[in-house]
Amino acid sequence: MTVAHRQPTNDPRVSRRHYILGTAGHIDHGKSSLVKALTGTDPDRLPEERRRGMTIELGFAELDIDDIRFGVVDVPGHERFVRTMVAGATGIDVALLVVAADDAVMPQTIEHVDILKLLGVRQGVVAISKIDLVDEELVELVTEDVRRLLDKTPLAEAPICPVSSVEGTGLDSLRAALVAAARAAHPSPVSGPFRMAVDRVFTVQGRGTVLTGSSLRGSVAVGDALEVWPGGETCRVRDLQTHGAHEGRLERGQRCALNVTGVDRERLERGVELATPGYLQPSRLLDVRIECLVGSGKPLKSTSVVRLELGTSEAPARVVLLDRKALDPGDSAFAQLRLGTPITSVFGQRFIVRDENAARTIGGGMVLRPASRRRRRDVVDELDALARLETGTAIDRVEQVLRQSGFEEPKTLRLCGLAGVEPEELDALFAELDAAARRVPVDGTDIRVVPAAVSELGDRLSVWLERHHRKNPDRPGRPAESVIGWIERLTSRPLAKPLFDLFLTEGRIKRIGAFIGLPAFAPTLSTADERLMATLIDEIRRGGFQPPSLDAIPGVPAGDRKRVVKLATLAVALGELVNVDGTIFLHIDAEAELRRRVVSLVEQHGGVTVSQVREALDSSRKFVVPFLEWLDRAGFTRRDGDQRVLAG
């Protein structure tokens, strides 16, 4: 950030539209010279660049034509600096492809065109440079060569302008072509959340840390708080400049230099992102549409490790194809990119993949889910969901994001980044989802969810219970409270019980006493266990109101209490016994008789004491006290001093 001052560029008398213009092309084809001829600024700022006549780092300039202001990004053409080229191409609205008339199409020309295509750049102009060194016939041959190269790419109809940076020939035609390309571009909104991928970090003595980049969307003002990703620290904008001019606010399409405070300089480097708080979400898993370039030479195998170029960042990633083992050159498919460190992106963002050694570009594509998870769904269902994200409407994308998020709806800005919509669109999109029953309230709550998310939760619950049944075929299922707890962990406290009740009503699960299992499940016992459980039930039934303890059941092998407890628990779940206090079990018929006698005593006396119940049952205090406490817990009776009365 230079500290030199000049007149602010936001002249109120001129309403300017801002665009990022990025160069592309082979080394030594005259990109930097052409930028200097157009703007008067030499983009090669490093002494080594000027000494060697070769661009190494990104260079920047400003170009005003009519009401258009271009922030120019000049990229290196050497094959060793392709990562730098991709960083500079991030966010460009118009590409300026430079091909030297004395050299024609070269390897980095081809690679740069592939990168522009993969990054989704649809507006561009071709400059045939150095025409002062060749005759007119050779210029025509090079033009034909370029046309063949651009055929079947988004730049197939790009105007081609022969120019000489030395003599100034053709520069006016080039300027006119650039303006026309800018007017045909459809840049991101200048409203809404701000986002900038950082391509340069440095320190200015007495002013602190400066971060530069091309504003990808939204606007930023002095004093704004921004998040620095992927770490998530918050910084504050102390000062703003664009091409050396101090500004109070900058917007998308402008080159930005932000003087920030509140963040550690050591944590900042090319590749970090600045964004309005709450907009971006870092993730190690991205679901994408990926394409393998025709010129890659060999298929891209699933689980291959590649170098991911996303925004201005670079990171190793593993490509996991969803429906095939390899991707042939020229083909595309859905895939998941798995990274070792989190990275930030938004829906629709373009990326490049190079081989593991970053020696060649092998493909690229578009982000569909900026924050994904390990695949759990059926492959066919997952492919359908990704297709809806890729080709569906805004409402389809919002629905898919809500489905993926499950029961914790993302905040407004984050939802916008994940679904590729603007904040002002959300209310109408939600209303449309609700009207079509694609988002519905959960009974008993005011929380709305996507039905598919409820269905997926039910499927996961079935898998969880089926696994338990398979491991424990002789148990009645899982306790109801543990099932509700499991649902709560995956949803929220307000939703757990209503969703549990919904699954019961739908028949996804069933009650087995105090336990929950799958509808088709029935406990299976060995012949010996069946006999022992029958003995257990019969002995407790014959014990009446003085039932034997589990240790006293005839036929139970010594030291096998765990086995008999398991059988008693199953008998309770099957409705044969009642677990009074964990040590005393009562036969279901005796429990019903207990209730009848307590009702009779209360009707006679207005209340009943432990002694009265003991005499009526011809039992002992050892059993009667736990019996009455059981009735209290069951909500049948309640204590009133020394007496019990009917709770209802």
C-alpha positions as CSV (number, residue, x, y, z in Angstrom):
1,M,0.0,0.0,0.0
2,T,1.7,3.2,-1.2
3,V,1.3,6.1,1.1
4,A,1.2,8.6,-1.8
5,H,-2.0,10.5,-2.1
6,R,-3.9,11.5,-5.2
7,Q,-7.4,12.7,-6.0
8,P,-10.0,10.0,-5.0
9,T,-11.1,8.0,-8.0
10,N,-14.8,8.0,-7.1
11,D,-15.6,11.2,-8.9
12,P,-19.3,11.9,-8.2
13,R,-19.6,13.4,-11.7
14,V,-18.6,10.0,-13.3
15,S,-20.6,6.8,-12.6
16,R,-18.0,4.2,-13.2
17,R,-18.5,0.4,-13.6
18,H,-15.7,-1.7,-12.2
19,Y,-14.3,-4.8,-13.8
20,I,-11.2,-6.9,-13.4
21,L,-9.2,-7.4,-16.5
22,G,-6.7,-10.3,-16.4
23,T,-3.9,-11.1,-18.9
24,A,-3.0,-14.5,-20.2
25,G,-0.5,-16.0,-22.6
26,H,2.9,-17.5,-23.0
27,I,6.1,-16.1,-21.6
28,D,7.7,-13.3,-23.6
29,H,4.6,-12.6,-25.7
30,G,4.4,-9.1,-24.6
31,K,1.7,-9.1,-21.9
32,S,3.4,-6.6,-19.6
33,S,4.5,-4.3,-22.4
34,L,0.9,-4.2,-23.7
35,V,-0.4,-3.4,-20.2
36,K,2.1,-0.5,-20.0
37,A,1.1,0.7,-23.5
38,L,-2.5,0.7,-22.5
39,T,-2.2,2.2,-19.0
40,G,1.1,4.0,-18.8
41,T,2.0,1.7,-15.8
42,D,4.7,-0.9,-15.9
43,P,3.2,-3.9,-14.0
44,D,6.6,-5.5,-13.5
45,R,7.4,-3.9,-10.2
46,L,10.3,-6.2,-9.0
47,P,13.9,-5.4,-10.0
48,E,14.4,-9.0,-11.0
49,E,11.4,-8.8,-13.3
50,R,12.7,-5.7,-15.0
51,R,16.3,-7.1,-15.2
52,R,15.2,-10.4,-16.7
53,G,12.3,-9.1,-18.8
54,M,10.0,-11.8,-17.3
55,T,7.0,-11.5,-15.1
56,I,7.4,-13.5,-11.9
57,E,4.8,-12.0,-9.6
58,L,1.4,-10.5,-10.3
59,G,1.5,-7.0,-11.6
60,F,-1.3,-4.4,-11.4
61,A,-2.5,-1.3,-13.2
62,E,-5.6,0.8,-13.8
63,L,-7.3,1.4,-17.1
64,D,-10.1,3.9,-17.6
65,I,-12.1,3.8,-20.9
66,D,-15.3,5.7,-21.1
67,D,-17.3,4.8,-18.0
68,I,-15.5,1.5,-17.5
69,R,-12.6,1.2,-15.0
70,F,-10.5,-1.9,-15.3
71,G,-8.4,-3.1,-12.5
72,V,-5.7,-4.9,-14.6
73,V,-4.0,-8.0,-13.3
74,D,-0.9,-9.0,-15.3
75,V,0.1,-12.6,-14.8
76,P,3.3,-14.5,-15.4
77,G,3.5,-16.7,-18.5
78,H,6.3,-19.1,-17.5
79,E,5.2,-22.7,-16.8
80,R,6.8,-22.5,-13.3
81,F,4.4,-19.7,-12.3
82,V,1.1,-21.2,-13.3
83,R,-0.1,-21.2,-9.7
84,T,0.6,-17.4,-9.7
85,M,-1.3,-17.1,-13.0
86,V,-4.4,-18.9,-11.5
87,A,-4.3,-16.7,-8.4
88,G,-4.3,-13.6,-10.7
89,A,-7.1,-15.0,-12.9
90,T,-9.3,-15.5,-9.9
91,G,-12.3,-13.2,-10.1
92,I,-11.5,-11.7,-13.5
93,D,-14.4,-10.5,-15.6
94,V,-12.6,-10.0,-18.9
95,A,-9.5,-11.9,-20.2
96,L,-6.9,-10.4,-22.4
97,L,-5.2,-13.2,-24.2
98,V,-1.9,-12.1,-25.7
99,V,-0.3,-14.1,-28.5
100,A,2.9,-12.9,-30.1
101,A,2.8,-12.6,-33.9
102,D,6.4,-13.8,-34.2
103,D,5.8,-16.9,-32.0
104,A,2.2,-17.9,-32.5
105,V,0.4,-20.3,-30.1
106,M,2.7,-21.9,-27.6
107,P,2.4,-24.4,-24.6
108,Q,1.4,-21.8,-22.0
109,T,-1.0,-20.2,-24.4
110,I,-2.8,-23.5,-24.6
111,E,-2.6,-24.0,-20.8
112,H,-3.8,-20.5,-20.0
113,V,-6.8,-20.9,-22.4
114,D,-7.7,-24.2,-20.6
115,I,-7.4,-22.4,-17.2
116,L,-9.7,-19.5,-18.4
117,K,-12.2,-22.1,-19.6
118,L,-12.1,-24.0,-16.4
119,L,-12.4,-20.8,-14.4
120,G,-15.6,-19.9,-16.3
121,V,-14.3,-16.8,-18.0
122,R,-16.7,-16.1,-20.8
123,Q,-15.7,-12.7,-22.0
124,G,-12.3,-11.9,-23.5
125,V,-10.3,-10.2,-26.2
126,V,-7.2,-11.6,-28.1
127,A,-4.3,-9.3,-28.8
128,I,-1.9,-10.5,-31.5
129,S,1.1,-8.6,-30.2
130,K,4.4,-7.6,-31.9
131,I,3.0,-7.1,-35.3
132,D,5.7,-4.6,-36.0
133,L,8.1,-7.5,-36.2
134,V,6.3,-9.5,-38.9
135,D,4.5,-9.1,-42.2
136,E,0.7,-9.0,-42.6
137,E,0.5,-12.5,-44.0
138,L,2.1,-14.0,-40.8
139,V,-0.4,-12.0,-38.7
140,E,-3.2,-13.7,-40.6
141,L,-1.7,-17.1,-40.1
142,V,-1.4,-16.5,-36.3
143,T,-5.0,-15.3,-36.2
144,E,-6.2,-18.5,-37.8
145,D,-4.1,-20.5,-35.3
146,V,-5.7,-18.6,-32.4
147,R,-9.2,-19.2,-33.9
148,R,-8.6,-23.0,-34.0
149,L,-7.3,-22.9,-30.4
150,L,-10.4,-21.0,-29.1
151,D,-12.9,-23.1,-31.1
152,K,-15.4,-24.8,-28.8
153,T,-14.3,-22.7,-25.8
154,P,-16.3,-19.8,-24.3
155,L,-13.9,-17.4,-26.0
156,A,-14.6,-18.8,-29.5
157,E,-16.2,-15.5,-30.6
158,A,-13.7,-13.2,-28.9
159,P,-12.5,-10.4,-31.1
160,I,-8.9,-10.6,-32.3
161,C,-6.9,-7.3,-32.4
162,P,-3.5,-7.1,-34.0
163,V,-1.4,-4.6,-32.0
164,S,2.1,-3.2,-31.5
165,S,3.0,-1.9,-28.0
166,V,6.1,-0.2,-29.5
167,E,4.3,1.7,-32.3
168,G,0.8,2.0,-30.7
169,T,-0.8,0.3,-33.7
170,G,-4.3,-1.2,-32.9
171,L,-4.5,0.0,-29.3
172,D,-7.7,2.1,-30.0
173,S,-9.4,-1.0,-31.5
174,L,-8.2,-3.1,-28.6
175,R,-9.6,-0.6,-26.1
176,A,-13.0,-0.6,-27.9
177,A,-13.1,-4.4,-27.8
178,L,-12.3,-4.5,-24.1
179,V,-15.2,-2.1,-23.4
180,A,-17.6,-4.2,-25.4
181,A,-16.5,-7.4,-23.6
182,A,-17.0,-5.6,-20.2
183,R,-20.5,-4.5,-21.2
184,A,-21.3,-8.1,-22.1
185,A,-20.0,-9.5,-18.8
186,H,-22.3,-10.3,-15.9
187,P,-20.3,-9.6,-12.7
188,S,-21.2,-10.5,-9.2
189,P,-23.4,-8.1,-7.2
190,V,-21.8,-5.0,-5.5
191,S,-24.4,-5.4,-2.7
192,G,-24.5,-8.1,-0.1
193,P,-21.5,-9.7,1.7
194,F,-18.0,-8.8,0.8
195,R,-15.4,-11.3,-0.3
196,M,-11.8,-11.0,-1.4
197,A,-9.1,-13.7,-2.1
198,V,-5.7,-12.3,-1.0
199,D,-3.0,-12.5,-3.5
200,R,-0.3,-10.4,-1.7
201,V,0.6,-9.6,1.9
202,F,3.1,-7.1,3.0
203,T,3.9,-4.6,5.8
204,V,4.2,-0.8,5.5
205,Q,6.4,0.9,8.1
206,G,4.2,2.8,10.5
207,R,1.0,1.5,9.0
208,G,1.0,-2.2,9.6
209,T,-0.3,-5.1,7.6
210,V,-1.7,-4.7,4.1
211,L,-3.6,-7.3,2.1
212,T,-4.3,-7.0,-1.6
213,G,-6.6,-8.8,-3.9
214,S,-9.4,-8.5,-6.4
215,S,-12.8,-7.9,-4.8
216,L,-15.0,-10.8,-5.8
217,R,-18.3,-9.5,-4.6
218,G,-20.0,-7.0,-2.3
219,S,-18.3,-3.9,-0.9
220,V,-16.1,-2.9,2.0
221,A,-15.6,0.3,3.9
222,V,-13.1,1.8,6.3
223,G,-14.0,0.6,9.8
224,D,-15.7,-2.7,8.7
225,A,-15.0,-5.9,10.6
226,L,-13.9,-8.8,8.4
227,E,-13.2,-12.5,9.0
228,V,-9.9,-13.9,7.9
229,W,-10.3,-17.5,6.6
230,P,-9.6,-20.3,7.0
231,G,-8.7,-19.4,10.6
232,G,-11.7,-17.3,11.3
233,E,-10.0,-14.5,13.1
234,T,-11.6,-11.0,13.0
235,C,-9.8,-8.0,11.7
236,R,-10.8,-4.4,11.2
237,V,-10.2,-2.3,8.1
238,R,-8.1,0.7,9.0
239,D,-7.6,2.1,5.5
240,L,-8.5,1.3,1.9
241,Q,-6.7,2.0,-1.4
242,T,-7.1,1.1,-5.0
243,H,-4.1,1.7,-7.3
244,G,-2.6,4.2,-4.8
245,A,-5.8,6.3,-4.2
246,H,-7.3,6.4,-0.7
247,E,-11.0,5.5,-0.7
248,G,-13.7,5.3,2.0
249,R,-15.4,2.3,0.2
250,L,-14.4,-0.2,-2.5
251,E,-16.7,-2.7,-4.3
252,R,-16.5,-5.8,-6.4
253,G,-14.5,-5.5,-9.6
254,Q,-11.9,-3.3,-8.0
255,R,-8.3,-4.0,-7.0
256,C,-8.2,-3.5,-3.2
257,A,-5.4,-2.9,-0.8
258,L,-6.7,-3.2,2.8
259,N,-4.7,-1.9,5.7
260,V,-6.0,-4.1,8.6
261,T,-5.5,-4.4,12.3
262,G,-6.3,-7.1,14.9
263,V,-4.8,-10.1,13.2
264,D,-1.3,-11.7,13.5
265,R,0.8,-10.9,10.4
266,E,2.5,-14.3,10.7
267,R,-0.8,-16.0,10.0
268,L,-1.4,-14.2,6.7
269,E,-0.2,-15.3,3.3
270,R,-1.4,-15.6,-0.3
271,G,-4.5,-17.8,-0.3
272,V,-6.3,-16.5,2.8
273,E,-9.7,-14.9,2.3
274,L,-11.4,-11.8,3.7
275,A,-15.1,-11.9,4.0
276,T,-18.1,-10.3,5.8
277,P,-18.5,-12.1,9.1
278,G,-20.8,-15.2,8.8
279,Y,-20.5,-15.6,5.0
280,L,-17.8,-18.2,4.5
281,Q,-17.5,-21.7,6.1
282,P,-14.2,-23.6,5.9
283,S,-14.4,-27.3,5.1
284,R,-12.1,-30.2,4.3
285,L,-14.7,-31.8,2.0
286,L,-16.0,-30.2,-1.2
287,D,-18.5,-31.8,-3.5
288,V,-17.8,-30.8,-7.1
289,R,-18.3,-31.3,-10.8
290,I,-14.8,-32.1,-12.1
291,E,-13.6,-32.2,-15.7
292,C,-10.5,-33.9,-17.0
293,L,-8.9,-31.9,-19.8
294,V,-8.6,-33.5,-23.2
295,G,-4.9,-32.6,-23.3
296,S,-4.2,-34.1,-19.9
297,G,-2.9,-37.2,-21.7
298,K,-4.3,-39.9,-19.3
299,P,-7.4,-40.6,-17.1
300,L,-7.8,-39.0,-13.7
301,K,-8.1,-42.0,-11.3
302,S,-10.4,-41.9,-8.3
303,T,-8.4,-41.3,-5.0
304,S,-5.7,-39.5,-7.0
305,V,-3.8,-36.8,-5.1
306,V,-3.8,-33.5,-7.0
307,R,-2.9,-29.8,-6.3
308,L,-6.1,-27.9,-5.9
309,E,-6.0,-24.2,-7.0
310,L,-9.0,-22.5,-5.5
311,G,-9.2,-18.7,-5.4
312,T,-5.6,-17.7,-4.6
313,S,-4.9,-20.7,-2.4
314,E,-3.2,-24.0,-3.3
315,A,-3.5,-27.2,-1.3
316,P,-3.1,-31.0,-1.9
317,A,-6.4,-32.8,-2.3
318,R,-7.6,-36.3,-2.9
319,V,-10.2,-36.7,-5.7
320,V,-12.9,-39.3,-4.9
321,L,-15.1,-40.0,-7.9
322,L,-18.6,-40.9,-7.0
323,D,-19.7,-43.2,-9.8
324,R,-16.6,-44.5,-11.5
325,K,-13.0,-45.5,-11.0
326,A,-11.4,-43.1,-13.5
327,L,-12.3,-40.0,-15.5
328,D,-11.2,-40.1,-19.1
329,P,-9.8,-37.0,-20.8
330,G,-12.6,-34.8,-22.0
331,D,-15.1,-36.2,-19.6
332,S,-16.6,-34.8,-16.4
333,A,-18.2,-36.3,-13.3
334,F,-19.3,-35.6,-9.8
335,A,-16.6,-36.0,-7.2
336,Q,-15.6,-35.2,-3.6
337,L,-12.3,-33.3,-3.0
338,R,-10.8,-34.3,0.4
339,L,-8.2,-31.9,1.9
340,G,-6.0,-32.2,4.9
341,T,-6.6,-28.6,5.9
342,P,-9.9,-26.5,5.7
343,I,-10.5,-24.3,2.7
344,T,-13.2,-21.7,2.0
345,S,-15.4,-21.6,-1.1
346,V,-18.9,-20.8,-2.2
347,F,-21.4,-22.4,-4.5
348,G,-20.5,-22.1,-8.1
349,Q,-16.9,-21.2,-7.5
350,R,-14.5,-22.5,-10.1
351,F,-11.2,-24.3,-9.4
352,I,-8.2,-25.8,-11.1
353,V,-6.5,-29.1,-10.4
354,R,-2.9,-29.8,-11.4
355,D,-0.9,-33.0,-10.9
356,E,0.6,-33.8,-7.6
357,N,3.9,-32.1,-8.5
358,A,2.0,-29.1,-9.9
359,A,3.8,-29.6,-13.2
360,R,0.8,-29.6,-15.5
361,T,-2.9,-28.7,-15.4
362,I,-5.1,-31.8,-15.6
363,G,-8.6,-30.4,-15.1
364,G,-10.9,-28.3,-13.0
365,G,-14.5,-27.7,-12.3
366,M,-17.2,-26.1,-10.1
367,V,-17.9,-26.3,-6.4
368,L,-21.4,-27.6,-5.7
369,R,-21.2,-28.1,-1.9
370,P,-18.6,-25.8,-0.3
371,A,-19.0,-27.7,3.0
372,S,-19.8,-31.4,2.6
373,R,-19.5,-34.6,4.7
374,R,-18.4,-38.1,4.1
375,R,-20.9,-39.8,1.8
376,R,-23.7,-41.6,3.7
377,R,-26.4,-41.7,1.1
378,D,-27.0,-44.2,-1.6
379,V,-24.9,-43.2,-4.6
380,V,-27.9,-42.8,-6.9
381,D,-29.6,-40.5,-4.4
382,E,-26.4,-38.5,-3.9
383,L,-25.9,-38.1,-7.7
384,D,-29.5,-36.8,-8.0
385,A,-28.9,-34.3,-5.2
386,L,-25.7,-33.0,-6.8
387,A,-27.5,-32.8,-10.2
388,R,-30.2,-30.6,-8.5
389,L,-27.5,-28.3,-7.1
390,E,-25.8,-28.1,-10.5
391,T,-28.8,-27.6,-12.8
392,G,-31.6,-26.6,-10.5
393,T,-33.2,-23.3,-9.7
394,A,-32.3,-21.1,-6.7
395,I,-35.1,-22.8,-4.7
396,D,-33.7,-26.2,-5.5
397,R,-30.3,-25.1,-4.2
398,V,-31.7,-23.7,-1.0
399,E,-33.7,-26.9,-0.4
400,Q,-30.6,-29.0,-1.0
401,V,-28.5,-26.9,1.4
402,L,-31.3,-27.2,4.1
403,R,-31.4,-30.9,3.5
404,Q,-27.6,-31.2,3.9
405,S,-27.7,-29.0,7.0
406,G,-30.4,-31.3,8.6
407,F,-31.9,-29.6,11.6
408,E,-29.6,-26.6,12.2
409,E,-30.6,-24.1,9.5
410,P,-27.5,-22.0,8.5
411,K,-27.6,-18.3,9.3
412,T,-28.7,-16.1,6.4
413,L,-25.3,-15.1,5.0
414,R,-23.8,-18.6,5.3
415,L,-26.9,-20.0,3.6
416,C,-26.4,-17.5,0.8
417,G,-22.8,-18.7,0.3
418,L,-23.7,-22.3,0.3
419,A,-26.6,-22.0,-2.1
420,G,-25.4,-19.2,-4.3
421,V,-28.2,-16.8,-3.6
422,E,-28.5,-13.2,-2.4
423,P,-29.8,-12.2,1.1
424,E,-32.7,-10.3,-0.3
425,E,-33.9,-13.4,-2.2
426,L,-34.3,-15.6,0.8
427,D,-37.7,-14.6,2.2
428,A,-39.4,-15.3,-1.2
429,L,-37.5,-18.6,-1.6
430,F,-38.6,-19.7,1.9
431,A,-42.2,-18.8,1.1
432,E,-42.1,-20.8,-2.1
433,L,-40.6,-23.8,-0.3
434,D,-43.3,-23.6,2.4
435,A,-46.1,-23.3,-0.1
436,A,-44.9,-26.4,-2.0
437,A,-44.5,-28.3,1.3
438,R,-40.8,-28.6,0.5
439,R,-40.2,-27.2,4.0
440,V,-42.7,-28.2,6.7
441,P,-43.1,-27.6,10.5
442,V,-42.4,-30.4,12.9
443,D,-45.5,-31.2,14.9
444,G,-45.5,-29.5,18.3
445,T,-42.8,-27.0,17.3
446,D,-42.5,-23.9,15.1
447,I,-39.3,-25.3,13.5
448,R,-39.5,-26.0,9.8
449,V,-37.4,-28.6,8.1
450,V,-37.0,-30.3,4.7
451,P,-39.0,-33.6,4.7
452,A,-36.0,-35.3,3.1
453,A,-33.9,-34.5,6.1
454,V,-36.5,-36.1,8.4
455,S,-36.5,-39.2,6.1
456,E,-32.7,-39.4,6.2
457,L,-32.7,-39.2,10.0
458,G,-35.2,-42.0,10.1
459,D,-33.0,-44.1,7.8
460,R,-30.0,-43.5,10.1
461,L,-32.1,-44.4,13.1
462,S,-33.1,-47.7,11.5
463,V,-29.5,-48.5,10.7
464,W,-28.5,-47.7,14.3
465,L,-31.2,-49.9,15.7
466,E,-30.6,-52.7,13.2
467,R,-26.9,-52.8,14.3
468,H,-28.0,-53.1,17.9
469,H,-30.5,-55.9,17.1
470,R,-27.8,-57.8,15.1
471,K,-25.4,-57.6,18.1
472,N,-28.0,-58.3,20.7
473,P,-30.7,-60.5,19.2
474,D,-31.9,-61.6,22.7
475,R,-32.5,-58.1,23.9
476,P,-35.7,-56.1,23.4
477,G,-34.1,-53.1,21.8
478,R,-32.8,-49.8,23.1
479,P,-34.3,-48.0,26.0
480,A,-36.7,-45.3,24.8
481,E,-34.8,-42.5,26.6
482,S,-31.6,-43.5,24.8
483,V,-33.3,-43.4,21.4
484,I,-34.7,-39.9,22.2
485,G,-31.2,-38.9,23.3
486,W,-29.7,-40.2,20.1
487,I,-32.2,-38.1,18.1
488,E,-31.4,-35.0,20.2
489,R,-27.7,-35.3,19.5
490,L,-28.4,-35.2,15.8
491,T,-31.1,-32.5,15.9
492,S,-31.9,-30.4,19.0
493,R,-33.7,-30.7,22.4
494,P,-37.0,-29.2,21.1
495,L,-37.1,-31.6,18.1
496,A,-36.1,-34.9,19.8
497,K,-39.4,-35.9,21.3
498,P,-41.6,-34.7,18.4
499,L,-39.5,-36.6,15.9
500,F,-39.4,-39.7,18.1
501,D,-43.2,-39.6,18.2
502,L,-43.4,-39.1,14.5
503,F,-41.2,-42.1,13.8
504,L,-43.5,-44.2,16.1
505,T,-46.6,-42.9,14.3
506,E,-45.1,-43.7,10.9
507,G,-44.2,-47.2,12.0
508,R,-40.5,-46.7,11.5
509,I,-39.9,-47.9,15.0
510,K,-42.0,-49.8,17.6
511,R,-42.3,-50.0,21.4
512,I,-41.4,-53.2,23.1
513,G,-42.3,-52.3,26.6
514,A,-39.9,-49.5,27.7
515,F,-37.7,-50.3,24.8
516,I,-37.6,-49.3,21.1
517,G,-36.9,-51.6,18.2
518,L,-37.5,-52.0,14.5
519,P,-41.0,-53.1,13.4
520,A,-39.8,-56.4,12.0
521,F,-37.7,-57.3,15.1
522,A,-38.6,-59.9,17.7
523,P,-36.1,-61.1,20.3
524,T,-34.8,-64.6,19.8
525,L,-33.7,-66.8,22.6
526,S,-32.0,-70.2,22.9
527,T,-34.1,-73.1,24.1
528,A,-32.3,-73.0,27.5
529,D,-33.0,-69.3,27.9
530,E,-36.7,-69.7,26.8
531,R,-37.1,-72.4,29.6
532,L,-35.3,-70.2,32.2
533,M,-37.4,-67.1,31.3
534,A,-40.6,-69.2,31.6
535,T,-39.5,-70.4,35.0
536,L,-38.6,-66.9,36.0
537,I,-42.1,-65.5,35.0
538,D,-43.9,-68.4,36.7
539,E,-42.0,-68.2,40.0
540,I,-42.6,-64.4,40.2
541,R,-46.3,-65.0,39.3
542,R,-46.6,-67.6,42.1
543,G,-44.9,-65.3,44.5
544,G,-47.8,-62.9,44.3
545,F,-47.1,-59.8,46.5
546,Q,-44.0,-61.4,48.0
547,P,-42.1,-62.3,44.8
548,P,-38.8,-64.1,45.0
549,S,-35.6,-62.2,44.2
550,L,-33.8,-63.0,40.9
551,D,-31.1,-64.8,42.9
552,A,-33.7,-67.1,44.4
553,I,-35.2,-68.3,41.1
554,P,-34.9,-72.2,40.9
555,G,-32.7,-73.4,38.0
556,V,-30.5,-70.4,37.8
557,P,-26.8,-71.5,37.6
558,A,-24.7,-70.0,40.4
559,G,-22.9,-66.9,39.3
560,D,-25.1,-66.4,36.3
561,R,-27.0,-63.3,37.6
562,K,-26.3,-61.3,34.5
563,R,-28.1,-63.9,32.4
564,V,-31.2,-63.8,34.6
565,V,-31.3,-60.0,34.8
566,K,-31.2,-59.9,31.0
567,L,-34.1,-62.4,30.8
568,A,-36.1,-60.4,33.4
569,T,-35.5,-57.2,31.4
570,L,-36.8,-58.9,28.3
571,A,-39.9,-60.2,30.2
572,V,-40.6,-56.6,31.3
573,A,-40.3,-55.4,27.7
574,L,-42.7,-58.2,26.6
575,G,-45.3,-57.1,29.2
576,E,-45.0,-60.2,31.4
577,L,-43.3,-58.5,34.4
578,V,-43.0,-55.1,36.0
579,N,-39.6,-53.8,37.2
580,V,-40.5,-52.2,40.5
581,D,-37.1,-51.0,41.7
582,G,-34.4,-52.9,39.9
583,T,-34.3,-55.7,42.5
584,I,-38.0,-56.5,42.9
585,F,-40.1,-57.7,39.9
586,L,-43.8,-58.1,40.0
587,H,-46.0,-60.2,37.7
588,I,-48.2,-58.0,35.4
589,D,-51.3,-59.6,36.8
590,A,-50.2,-58.9,40.4
591,E,-49.5,-55.3,39.4
592,A,-53.0,-54.9,38.1
593,E,-54.4,-56.4,41.3
594,L,-52.3,-54.0,43.3
595,R,-53.8,-51.1,41.5
596,R,-57.3,-52.4,42.1
597,R,-56.8,-52.9,45.8
598,V,-55.2,-49.5,46.3
599,V,-58.2,-47.9,44.5
600,S,-60.6,-49.8,46.8
601,L,-58.8,-48.7,50.0
602,V,-58.6,-45.1,48.9
603,E,-62.4,-45.1,48.1
604,Q,-63.1,-46.5,51.6
605,H,-60.8,-44.3,53.6
606,G,-60.1,-41.3,51.5
607,G,-56.4,-42.2,51.5
608,V,-54.3,-45.2,52.3
609,T,-51.2,-45.9,54.5
610,V,-48.4,-48.4,54.0
611,S,-49.8,-50.4,56.9
612,Q,-53.3,-50.6,55.3
613,V,-51.9,-51.8,52.0
614,R,-49.6,-54.3,53.8
615,E,-52.6,-55.8,55.5
616,A,-54.7,-55.8,52.4
617,L,-52.0,-57.6,50.4
618,D,-50.9,-59.9,53.2
619,S,-47.4,-58.9,52.4
620,S,-44.5,-57.2,54.2
621,R,-43.2,-53.7,54.4
622,K,-40.1,-54.9,52.5
623,F,-42.3,-55.2,49.4
624,V,-45.2,-52.8,50.0
625,V,-43.0,-49.6,50.3
626,P,-41.3,-50.3,46.9
627,F,-44.8,-51.1,45.5
628,L,-46.3,-47.8,46.5
629,E,-43.2,-45.9,45.4
630,W,-43.6,-47.6,42.0
631,L,-47.2,-46.4,41.8
632,D,-46.0,-42.9,42.7
633,R,-43.4,-42.9,39.9
634,A,-46.0,-44.3,37.5
635,G,-48.3,-41.3,38.2
636,F,-51.0,-43.6,39.7
637,T,-50.8,-42.3,43.3
638,R,-49.1,-39.4,45.1
639,R,-48.1,-38.9,48.7
640,D,-50.2,-36.7,51.0
641,G,-48.4,-36.7,54.3
642,D,-48.3,-40.3,55.5
643,Q,-51.0,-41.4,53.1
644,R,-51.3,-42.0,49.4
645,V,-54.2,-40.7,47.3
646,L,-55.0,-41.3,43.7
647,A,-53.1,-38.9,41.5
648,G,-55.8,-38.6,38.9
